[in-house]
Amino acid sequence: MSADTPTSVENLRAFERDLLFAIRALERDDSPPKGLTIKQRLEAGPYEDVNHSRLYQNLDSLAADNYIQKRERDGRTNEYATTERTRALLEAFACRRARQTGVELEADANAETESAPNQIGPDHADASEQTESAPDQTDANMSEQEGES
């Protein structure tokens, strides 16, 4: 494992972890993880109003630290994707939190993780509308727990 490979999400700030979970949820829902859709996902859950500068500075930082991949979609739009390693770290983090709180996880969580896209691809549509699905309960719970600790 190289020195540039993330080894934990524990050392990230809660907002950074929430960004990773939001990107992961959008990937799972086959919605292109662009800045606007990530912002909408966060605002539909634990955050009322995400500052544009805060969002993009944190996305750039996560990309620089190899938690996510960043790809230019067109002249203005970037798409983001979690790395395989980050997906494994997020799953381990969520499982630890579930055990700590006594929450039972769905039996097919591993199958869902394996079926999601591994990286940004040209097949992602460039739709900017908000997804219809509600944010993961895990996203909101993780933020609430972080705020309490």
Backbone as ProteinMPNN parsed JSONL, in Angstrom:
{"seq_chain_A": "MSADTPTSVENLRAFERDLLFAIRALERDDSPPKGLTIKQRLEAGPYEDVNHSRLYQNLDSLAADNYIQKRERDGRTNEYATTERTRALLEAFACRRARQTGVELEADANAETESAPNQIGPDHADASEQTESAPDQTDANMSEQEGES", "coords_chain_A": {"N_chain_A": [[0.853, -1.166, 0.0], [0.667, 2.174, -0.893], [2.124, 5.268, 0.324], [0.365, 7.256, -0.256], [-2.135, 6.168, -0.176], [-5.284, 6.154, 1.267], [-5.844, 5.226, 4.659], [-7.744, 5.263, 6.592], [-10.962, 6.579, 7.536], [-11.457, 7.721, 9.834], [-9.83, 9.815, 10.683], [-10.735, 11.991, 9.325], [-12.634, 15.07, 9.112], [-16.035, 15.488, 10.222], [-17.663, 16.649, 8.222], [-16.191, 16.086, 5.911], [-16.32, 13.267, 5.883], [-19.089, 13.016, 5.603], [-19.369, 14.095, 3.056], [-18.075, 12.08, 1.57], [-19.823, 9.912, 2.077], [-22.134, 10.956, 0.884], [-21.346, 11.162, -1.817], [-20.933, 8.464, -2.313], [-23.532, 7.458, -1.954], [-24.85, 8.718, -4.082], [-23.5, 7.524, -6.225], [-24.373, 4.896, -5.887], [-27.054, 5.247, -6.427], [-26.98, 5.687, -9.105], [-26.733, 8.323, -9.943], [-25.095, 11.075, -11.285], [-22.256, 12.019, -9.488], [-21.828, 15.108, -9.125], [-20.726, 18.437, -8.279], [-23.046, 20.048, -7.723], [-25.123, 18.1, -7.374], [-24.085, 16.701, -5.22], [-24.077, 18.689, -3.266], [-26.861, 19.16, -3.112], [-27.65, 16.676, -2.115], [-26.455, 16.657, 0.424], [-27.791, 18.845, 1.566], [-30.367, 17.905, 1.614], [-30.263, 16.244, 3.673], [-28.345, 16.171, 6.463], [-27.439, 18.86, 6.467], [-28.325, 22.278, 6.329], [-27.663, 24.524, 4.658], [-25.182, 24.432, 2.448], [-22.14, 25.923, 2.036], [-20.777, 27.133, -0.946], [-17.982, 27.512, -1.4], [-16.88, 26.081, 0.776], [-17.737, 23.491, 0.15], [-16.416, 22.893, -2.357], [-13.701, 23.292, -1.708], [-13.322, 21.257, 0.157], [-13.937, 18.998, -1.42], [-11.834, 19.157, -3.273], [-9.675, 18.768, -1.529], [-10.184, 16.146, -0.597], [-9.849, 14.799, -3.006], [-7.142, 15.34, -3.522], [-6.03, 13.898, -1.454], [-6.526, 11.348, -2.243], [-8.962, 10.073, -1.64], [-11.129, 10.346, -3.246], [-11.844, 10.361, -6.797], [-11.437, 12.839, -9.246], [-12.898, 14.21, -12.08], [-12.982, 16.067, -15.056], [-15.957, 16.972, -16.483], [-17.142, 18.656, -18.394], [-16.394, 21.918, -19.666], [-16.991, 23.316, -17.322], [-18.032, 21.632, -15.355], [-17.333, 19.206, -12.891], [-16.987, 15.739, -12.155], [-17.211, 13.369, -9.513], [-15.857, 10.517, -7.85], [-15.841, 7.803, -5.578], [-12.973, 5.986, -4.495], [-11.988, 2.538, -4.831], [-10.719, 1.69, -2.491], [-11.589, 3.668, -0.682], [-14.331, 3.124, -0.63], [-14.297, 0.66, 0.71], [-13.251, 1.51, 3.164], [-15.299, 3.249, 4.032], [-17.414, 1.44, 4.307], [-16.412, -0.206, 6.366], [-16.237, 1.704, 8.42], [-18.958, 2.42, 8.723], [-19.986, -0.058, 9.538], [-18.629, -0.397, 11.992], [-19.74, 1.769, 13.447], [-22.408, 0.973, 13.436], [-22.27, -1.374, 14.979], [-21.437, -0.22, 17.399], [-23.679, 1.22, 18.119], [-25.682, -0.617, 18.168], [-27.212, -1.074, 15.918], [-28.74, -2.993, 13.43], [-27.473, -4.216, 10.408], [-28.431, -4.473, 6.942], [-28.579, -7.664, 5.361], [-27.783, -7.87, 2.717], [-25.924, -5.881, 2.196], [-23.239, -6.058, 1.376], [-23.475, -7.089, -1.229], [-24.714, -4.974, -2.5], [-22.71, -3.048, -2.373], [-20.773, -4.186, -4.038], [-22.007, -4.089, -6.518], [-22.078, -1.472, -7.335], [-20.881, 1.329, -9.328], [-17.37, 1.467, -10.054], [-15.749, 3.593, -10.727], [-15.657, 6.906, -12.169], [-17.379, 7.129, -15.175], [-17.939, 7.427, -18.744], [-20.599, 6.957, -19.141], [-22.229, 8.173, -17.311], [-25.016, 10.208, -16.941], [-25.58, 13.685, -17.647], [-27.276, 15.053, -15.703], [-28.824, 17.501, -13.763], [-30.815, 17.572, -11.911], [-32.292, 17.076, -8.68], [-32.015, 14.035, -6.845], [-34.688, 11.709, -6.392], [-34.801, 9.98, -4.282], [-34.617, 9.573, -0.735], [-32.048, 10.781, 1.511], [-29.537, 8.534, 2.74], [-30.16, 6.924, 5.809], [-27.959, 6.446, 7.283], [-26.212, 8.531, 6.559], [-27.334, 10.849, 7.802], [-27.445, 9.984, 10.467], [-24.734, 9.531, 11.01], [-23.692, 12.109, 10.973], [-25.096, 13.302, 13.071], [-24.18, 11.753, 15.209], [-21.469, 12.394, 15.164], [-21.574, 15.072, 15.852], [-22.358, 14.889, 18.484], [-20.259, 13.672, 19.765]], "CA_chain_A": [[0.0, 0.0, 0.0], [1.52, 3.355, -0.995], [1.928, 6.288, 1.356], [-0.742, 8.11, -0.679], [-3.381, 5.425, -0.084], [-5.965, 6.395, 2.548], [-5.913, 4.058, 5.53], [-8.854, 5.411, 7.531], [-11.793, 7.779, 7.439], [-11.577, 8.19, 11.219], [-9.09, 11.06, 10.864], [-11.395, 13.059, 8.573], [-13.675, 15.833, 9.803], [-17.376, 14.948, 9.961], [-18.137, 17.14, 6.929], [-15.492, 15.329, 4.865], [-16.927, 11.929, 5.846], [-20.43, 13.157, 5.039], [-19.174, 14.244, 1.609], [-17.791, 10.751, 1.012], [-21.058, 9.127, 2.107], [-23.05, 11.522, -0.118], [-20.858, 10.728, -3.135], [-21.181, 7.014, -2.401], [-24.976, 7.265, -2.13], [-25.168, 9.118, -5.457], [-22.989, 6.449, -7.093], [-25.263, 3.748, -5.734], [-28.327, 5.599, -7.059], [-26.698, 5.976, -10.52], [-26.849, 9.756, -10.199], [-23.71, 11.533, -11.403], [-21.802, 12.816, -8.347], [-21.273, 16.412, -9.482], [-20.792, 19.351, -7.143], [-24.425, 20.448, -7.435], [-25.9, 16.978, -6.829], [-23.534, 16.41, -3.891], [-24.606, 19.763, -2.409], [-28.283, 18.881, -2.905], [-27.745, 15.486, -1.264], [-26.137, 17.079, 1.791], [-28.838, 19.752, 2.044], [-31.576, 17.11, 1.84], [-30.015, 15.472, 4.883], [-27.905, 16.789, 7.709], [-26.975, 20.246, 6.356], [-29.332, 23.187, 5.781], [-27.134, 25.329, 3.561], [-23.762, 24.148, 2.272], [-21.429, 27.007, 1.38], [-20.132, 26.721, -2.198], [-16.535, 27.467, -1.195], [-16.591, 24.967, 1.687], [-17.957, 22.253, -0.596], [-15.383, 22.628, -3.357], [-12.404, 23.159, -1.044], [-13.265, 19.922, 0.749], [-13.849, 18.028, -2.515], [-10.455, 19.211, -3.78], [-8.813, 18.164, -0.514], [-10.403, 14.695, -0.637], [-9.231, 14.31, -4.246], [-5.69, 15.412, -3.336], [-5.662, 12.838, -0.513], [-6.871, 10.073, -2.892], [-10.213, 9.464, -1.184], [-12.025, 10.38, -4.401], [-11.299, 10.728, -8.1], [-12.093, 14.025, -9.81], [-12.762, 14.215, -13.532], [-13.693, 17.163, -15.702], [-17.065, 16.498, -17.326], [-17.135, 19.61, -19.502], [-15.578, 23.063, -19.293], [-17.357, 23.856, -16.006], [-18.534, 20.631, -14.422], [-16.502, 18.067, -12.503], [-17.639, 14.59, -11.529], [-16.4, 12.789, -8.451], [-16.141, 9.109, -7.584], [-15.046, 7.214, -4.508], [-12.057, 4.938, -4.932], [-12.306, 1.22, -4.27], [-10.223, 1.697, -1.115], [-12.482, 4.52, 0.114], [-15.59, 2.389, -0.424], [-14.044, -0.326, 1.765], [-13.108, 2.253, 4.422], [-16.628, 3.724, 4.429], [-18.185, 0.286, 4.771], [-15.878, -0.596, 7.672], [-16.632, 2.755, 9.357], [-20.396, 2.275, 8.968], [-20.181, -1.287, 10.324], [-18.196, -0.112, 13.37], [-20.749, 2.623, 14.074], [-23.611, 0.16, 13.641], [-22.017, -2.228, 16.143], [-21.382, 0.634, 18.589], [-25.02, 1.705, 18.456], [-26.623, -1.726, 18.186], [-28.023, -1.062, 14.702], [-28.531, -4.163, 12.577], [-27.31, -3.887, 8.993], [-29.073, -5.385, 5.998], [-27.721, -8.783, 4.982], [-27.278, -7.743, 1.353], [-25.125, -4.659, 2.05], [-22.037, -6.35, 0.586], [-23.854, -7.241, -2.636], [-24.99, -3.626, -3.003], [-21.416, -2.393, -2.531], [-20.071, -4.761, -5.179], [-22.679, -3.807, -7.78], [-21.996, -0.044, -7.663], [-19.788, 1.645, -10.238], [-16.08, 1.605, -9.399], [-15.147, 4.89, -11.003], [-16.407, 7.756, -13.081], [-17.349, 6.645, -16.548], [-18.627, 8.297, -19.686], [-22.017, 6.627, -19.213], [-23.006, 8.983, -16.378], [-25.78, 11.281, -17.59], [-25.296, 15.006, -17.097], [-28.544, 15.586, -15.208], [-28.56, 18.266, -12.547], [-31.946, 17.568, -10.992], [-32.081, 16.389, -7.42], [-32.532, 12.678, -6.846], [-35.962, 11.574, -5.705], [-34.671, 9.153, -3.092], [-34.208, 10.261, 0.483], [-30.676, 10.458, 1.873], [-29.375, 7.371, 3.6], [-30.274, 7.168, 7.235], [-26.586, 6.432, 7.769], [-25.64, 9.868, 6.371], [-27.828, 11.739, 8.841], [-27.047, 9.463, 11.768], [-23.306, 9.715, 11.187], [-23.46, 13.518, 11.29], [-25.612, 13.55, 14.407], [-23.283, 11.121, 16.167], [-20.23, 13.156, 15.188], [-21.833, 16.3, 16.579], [-22.523, 14.577, 19.896], [-19.027, 13.162, 20.37]], "C_chain_A": [[0.899, 1.229, 0.0], [1.199, 4.338, 0.12], [0.746, 7.197, 1.022], [-2.097, 7.418, -0.613], [-4.035, 5.693, 1.267], [-6.058, 5.109, 3.361], [-7.08, 4.122, 6.504], [-9.697, 6.624, 7.155], [-11.988, 8.385, 8.831], [-10.919, 9.551, 11.41], [-9.704, 12.237, 10.106], [-12.377, 13.815, 9.464], [-15.034, 15.254, 9.398], [-17.895, 15.394, 8.597], [-17.475, 16.375, 5.783], [-16.069, 13.916, 4.746], [-18.319, 11.996, 5.241], [-20.37, 13.366, 3.53], [-18.938, 12.885, 0.96], [-19.049, 9.887, 0.992], [-22.067, 9.641, 1.082], [-22.639, 11.099, -1.525], [-21.165, 9.255, -3.333], [-22.662, 6.737, -2.639], [-25.398, 7.643, -3.548], [-24.678, 8.074, -6.453], [-23.942, 5.26, -7.072], [-26.602, 3.983, -6.421], [-28.183, 5.894, -8.548], [-26.974, 7.426, -10.885], [-25.433, 10.312, -10.259], [-23.293, 12.416, -10.226], [-21.055, 14.073, -8.8], [-21.42, 17.315, -8.265], [-22.213, 19.704, -6.747], [-25.239, 19.303, -6.829], [-25.388, 16.568, -5.453], [-24.076, 17.43, -2.889], [-26.081, 19.514, -2.095], [-28.476, 17.694, -1.971], [-27.487, 15.852, 0.196], [-27.247, 17.949, 2.377], [-30.172, 19.043, 2.247], [-31.452, 16.297, 3.124], [-29.571, 16.353, 6.033], [-27.545, 18.271, 7.647], [-28.043, 21.12, 5.712], [-28.835, 23.927, 4.554], [-25.628, 25.118, 3.479], [-23.14, 25.281, 1.462], [-20.647, 26.452, 0.19], [-18.62, 26.541, -2.009], [-16.139, 26.291, -0.305], [-16.702, 23.635, 0.957], [-16.771, 21.947, -1.505], [-13.984, 22.547, -2.765], [-12.251, 21.767, -0.443], [-13.209, 18.837, -0.316], [-12.433, 17.992, -3.081], [-9.482, 18.548, -2.813], [-8.946, 16.64, -0.509], [-9.792, 14.08, -1.894], [-7.709, 14.296, -4.108], [-5.189, 14.305, -2.413], [-6.065, 11.45, -0.999], [-8.061, 9.341, -2.284], [-11.22, 9.389, -2.332], [-11.224, 10.684, -5.662], [-12.114, 11.909, -8.608], [-11.825, 14.026, -11.306], [-13.563, 15.37, -14.099], [-14.715, 16.592, -16.668], [-17.185, 17.357, -18.582], [-16.306, 20.802, -19.024], [-15.821, 23.595, -17.893], [-17.624, 22.796, -14.957], [-17.507, 19.538, -14.163], [-17.401, 16.973, -11.957], [-16.653, 13.983, -10.543], [-16.804, 11.334, -8.263], [-15.269, 8.638, -6.43], [-14.127, 6.164, -5.112], [-12.489, 3.616, -4.298], [-11.894, 1.164, -2.798], [-11.15, 2.524, -0.211], [-13.808, 3.826, 0.371], [-15.426, 1.356, 0.685], [-13.921, 0.364, 3.128], [-14.453, 2.761, 4.931], [-17.481, 2.584, 4.967], [-17.717, -0.145, 6.156], [-16.288, 0.416, 8.747], [-18.109, 2.615, 9.724], [-20.685, 1.032, 9.809], [-19.764, -1.083, 11.776], [-19.236, 0.733, 14.098], [-22.035, 1.847, 14.342], [-23.435, -0.736, 14.863], [-22.036, -1.401, 17.429], [-22.766, 1.061, 19.052], [-26.071, 0.604, 18.496], [-27.548, -1.772, 16.99], [-27.697, -2.302, 13.881], [-28.469, -3.721, 11.126], [-28.031, -4.906, 8.137], [-28.081, -6.454, 5.571], [-27.109, -8.601, 3.608], [-26.439, -6.481, 1.149], [-23.874, -4.901, 1.216], [-22.358, -6.481, -0.885], [-24.105, -5.881, -3.257], [-23.687, -2.88, -3.259], [-20.713, -2.895, -3.779], [-20.706, -4.382, -6.504], [-22.584, -2.345, -8.202], [-20.819, 0.229, -8.587], [-18.493, 1.901, -9.481], [-15.427, 2.948, -9.642], [-16.011, 5.664, -11.971], [-16.274, 7.195, -14.481], [-18.127, 7.562, -17.455], [-20.123, 8.047, -19.754], [-22.864, 7.407, -18.215], [-23.708, 10.091, -17.143], [-25.445, 12.605, -16.921], [-26.597, 15.675, -16.659], [-28.279, 16.307, -13.901], [-29.739, 18.276, -11.59], [-31.625, 16.724, -9.768], [-32.684, 14.996, -7.5], [-33.807, 12.626, -6.028], [-35.839, 10.806, -4.401], [-34.204, 9.989, -1.913], [-32.768, 9.899, 0.801], [-30.638, 9.253, 2.793], [-29.53, 7.777, 5.051], [-28.875, 7.233, 7.833], [-25.963, 7.815, 7.657], [-26.046, 10.785, 7.514], [-27.362, 11.283, 10.216], [-25.576, 9.704, 12.036], [-23.027, 11.157, 11.597], [-23.934, 13.839, 12.696], [-24.673, 12.974, 15.453], [-21.986, 11.894, 16.281], [-20.409, 14.433, 15.99], [-21.935, 16.078, 18.079], [-21.218, 14.16, 20.547], [-18.048, 14.241, 20.712]], "O_chain_A": [[1.811, 1.316, 0.822], [0.156, 4.256, 0.768], [0.187, 7.837, 1.911], [-3.111, 8.023, -0.96], [-3.41, 5.483, 2.306], [-6.318, 4.037, 2.815], [-7.376, 3.133, 7.175], [-9.208, 7.57, 6.538], [-12.612, 9.436, 8.977], [-11.392, 10.358, 12.211], [-9.233, 13.366, 10.239], [-12.887, 13.273, 10.445], [-15.158, 14.611, 8.356], [-18.507, 14.599, 7.884], [-18.132, 16.052, 4.793], [-16.283, 13.424, 3.638], [-18.694, 11.129, 4.452], [-21.229, 12.868, 2.803], [-19.528, 12.574, -0.075], [-19.315, 9.204, 0.003], [-22.784, 8.847, 0.472], [-23.486, 10.722, -2.334], [-21.608, 8.847, -4.407], [-23.008, 5.871, -3.442], [-26.22, 6.953, -4.15], [-25.371, 7.774, -7.425], [-24.271, 4.693, -8.114], [-27.217, 3.049, -6.934], [-29.147, 6.306, -9.193], [-27.397, 7.723, -12.002], [-24.637, 10.042, -9.359], [-23.911, 13.454, -9.989], [-19.825, 14.101, -8.852], [-22.154, 16.993, -7.331], [-22.555, 19.666, -5.566], [-25.972, 19.519, -5.864], [-26.17, 16.134, -4.607], [-24.485, 17.064, -1.788], [-26.503, 19.642, -0.945], [-29.372, 17.708, -1.126], [-28.208, 15.413, 1.092], [-27.601, 17.806, 3.547], [-31.023, 19.539, 2.985], [-32.434, 15.728, 3.601], [-30.336, 17.185, 6.519], [-27.361, 18.889, 8.696], [-28.604, 20.76, 4.678], [-29.51, 23.954, 3.525], [-24.885, 25.577, 4.347], [-23.565, 25.561, 0.341], [-19.952, 25.442, 0.3], [-18.056, 25.526, -2.419], [-15.173, 25.586, -0.598], [-15.858, 22.756, 1.128], [-16.19, 20.865, -1.429], [-13.152, 21.797, -3.275], [-11.18, 21.165, -0.523], [-12.5, 17.845, -0.139], [-11.893, 16.916, -3.339], [-8.566, 17.843, -3.237], [-7.947, 15.926, -0.426], [-9.276, 12.963, -1.85], [-7.058, 13.341, -4.532], [-4.064, 13.827, -2.563], [-5.959, 10.478, -0.251], [-8.16, 8.12, -2.398], [-12.054, 8.485, -2.382], [-10.101, 11.186, -5.611], [-13.329, 11.968, -8.421], [-10.688, 13.866, -11.75], [-14.69, 15.623, -13.674], [-14.374, 15.818, -17.563], [-17.313, 16.84, -19.692], [-15.574, 20.674, -18.042], [-14.952, 24.259, -17.327], [-17.451, 23.057, -13.766], [-16.892, 19.012, -15.091], [-18.447, 17.248, -11.369], [-15.436, 14.068, -10.712], [-17.957, 10.967, -8.49], [-14.106, 9.025, -6.318], [-14.461, 5.533, -6.114], [-13.265, 3.597, -3.343], [-12.635, 0.651, -1.96], [-11.454, 2.108, 0.907], [-14.357, 3.926, 1.468], [-16.321, 1.193, 1.514], [-14.428, -0.142, 4.129], [-14.72, 2.71, 6.131], [-18.186, 2.743, 5.964], [-18.541, -0.42, 7.029], [-16.645, 0.027, 9.859], [-18.469, 2.682, 10.899], [-21.538, 1.069, 10.696], [-20.453, -1.535, 12.691], [-19.575, 0.442, 15.245], [-22.677, 2.051, 15.372], [-24.341, -0.849, 15.689], [-22.591, -1.837, 18.437], [-22.996, 1.242, 20.248], [-27.228, 0.865, 18.824], [-28.577, -2.446, 17.038], [-26.53, -2.625, 13.661], [-29.308, -2.946, 10.667], [-28.222, -6.052, 8.541], [-26.888, -6.186, 5.434], [-26.025, -9.121, 3.347], [-26.265, -6.053, 0.008], [-23.486, -4.04, 0.427], [-21.579, -6.023, -1.721], [-23.75, -5.652, -4.413], [-23.568, -2.159, -4.25], [-20.114, -2.104, -4.507], [-20.018, -4.353, -7.525], [-22.971, -2.007, -9.32], [-19.866, -0.549, -8.628], [-18.508, 2.482, -8.396], [-14.62, 3.394, -8.827], [-16.978, 5.137, -12.522], [-15.182, 6.831, -14.915], [-18.899, 8.395, -16.98], [-20.851, 8.835, -20.358], [-24.091, 7.322, -18.256], [-23.077, 10.827, -17.903], [-25.066, 12.632, -15.75], [-26.972, 16.727, -17.177], [-27.587, 15.784, -13.027], [-29.673, 18.929, -10.548], [-30.812, 15.8, -9.81], [-33.72, 14.788, -8.131], [-33.987, 13.4, -5.088], [-36.673, 10.958, -3.509], [-33.49, 10.979, -2.073], [-32.302, 8.829, 0.41], [-31.587, 8.986, 3.53], [-29.082, 8.847, 5.463], [-28.633, 7.984, 8.778], [-25.253, 8.24, 8.568], [-25.194, 11.428, 8.128], [-26.935, 12.097, 11.035], [-25.197, 10.045, 13.156], [-22.206, 11.398, 12.482], [-23.262, 14.56, 13.433], [-24.394, 13.617, 16.465], [-21.449, 12.039, 17.38], [-19.509, 14.839, 16.726], [-21.631, 16.977, 18.862], [-21.076, 14.279, 21.764], [-16.968, 13.954, 21.227]]}, "name": "protein", "num_of_chains": 1, "seq": "MSADTPTSVENLRAFERDLLFAIRALERDDSPPKGLTIKQRLEAGPYEDVNHSRLYQNLDSLAADNYIQKRERDGRTNEYATTERTRALLEAFACRRARQTGVELEADANAETESAPNQIGPDHADASEQTESAPDQTDANMSEQEGES"}
